[in-house]
Amino acid sequence: MANKKSFVLRIDEDVYKALEKWASDDFRSVNGQIEWLISLQLKNAGRLKADRDDGNAKLGKTKK
């Protein structure tokens, strides 16, 4: 497992509630959902190698 860095994130309450619901629907923790979203967007922007499984198969996307 890769080393992880902790940090504080301040987020709007309504955004958090929507994120919490989405995470629950995907059987993830809120933290896991945030990590997945950030990784997905970094890969889509070409800023992170798409070399690990992050749930893209669930979305019908293939690895690059």
MODELLER restraints for C-alpha pairs under 7 A, 6 or more apart:
rsr = mdl.restraints
at = mdl.atoms
rsr.add(forms.Gaussian(group=physical.xy_distance, feature=features.Distance(at['CA:19:A'], at['CA:30:A']), mean=6.71, stdev=0.5))
rsr.add(forms.Gaussian(group=physical.xy_distance, feature=features.Distance(at['CA:20:A'], at['CA:30:A']), mean=5.50, stdev=0.5))
rsr.add(forms.Gaussian(group=physical.xy_distance, feature=features.Distance(at['CA:23:A'], at['CA:29:A']), mean=5.79, stdev=0.5))
rsr.add(forms.Gaussian(group=physical.xy_distance, feature=features.Distance(at['CA:23:A'], at['CA:30:A']), mean=5.53, stdev=0.5))
rsr.add(forms.Gaussian(group=physical.xy_distance, feature=features.Distance(at['CA:23:A'], at['CA:33:A']), mean=5.46, stdev=0.5))
rsr.add(forms.Gaussian(group=physical.xy_distance, feature=features.Distance(at['CA:36:A'], at['CA:54:A']), mean=6.39, stdev=0.5))
rsr.add(forms.Gaussian(group=physical.xy_distance, feature=features.Distance(at['CA:42:A'], at['CA:48:A']), mean=5.38, stdev=0.5))
rsr.add(forms.Gaussian(group=physical.xy_distance, feature=features.Distance(at['CA:43:A'], at['CA:49:A']), mean=6.14, stdev=0.5))
rsr.add(forms.Gaussian(group=physical.xy_distance, feature=features.Distance(at['CA:43:A'], at['CA:50:A']), mean=5.88, stdev=0.5))
rsr.add(forms.Gaussian(group=physical.xy_distance, feature=features.Distance(at['CA:50:A'], at['CA:63:A']), mean=5.91, stdev=0.5))
rsr.add(forms.Gaussian(group=physical.xy_distance, feature=features.Distance(at['CA:50:A'], at['CA:64:A']), mean=5.86, stdev=0.5))
rsr.add(forms.Gaussian(group=physical.xy_distance, feature=features.Distance(at['CA:56:A'], at['CA:62:A']), mean=6.60, stdev=0.5))
